[in-house]
Amino acid sequence: MRAWAAAHPLDAIISADGDADRPLVTDATGEVIAGDILDTLTAIALEADTVVTPVSSNTMVEATGAFTRIIRTRIGSPYAIAAMEQALTAPCKPVGFEANGGFLLGFDATRNGQTLSRLMTRDAVLPIVSVLTTAAR
């Protein structure tokens, strides 16, 4: 990917795994941006207030100071989904993700009058679009 970025005028390289639940994004130099970094940036862009992520995700989510509540779980999306459902017993805007970048949207996110309905299954497209849109702005 570094060779592609060096050979072509690219802003980013994007891809996903076969079932589109894990994103891959590079910067303009072909350097891969870790999934949990993409997802933290996506959570900020969506104005989430609660993040559910396993203990294997990096500590950027805490370091941002952007979230009211951070819940650490065991590794595996079923644990994240269960913790997000538990968090929803109180008013909040939860998201979940794993270190590999699979993103879970636990609330209906609205921006510019448009609503993206919650999706409690891992998604690679939202982090890709969110990060590229934020970068373009």
Order of alpha helices (4+ residues) and beta strands (2+ residues): alpha-beta-beta-beta-alpha-beta-alpha-beta-alpha-beta-beta-beta-beta-beta-alpha
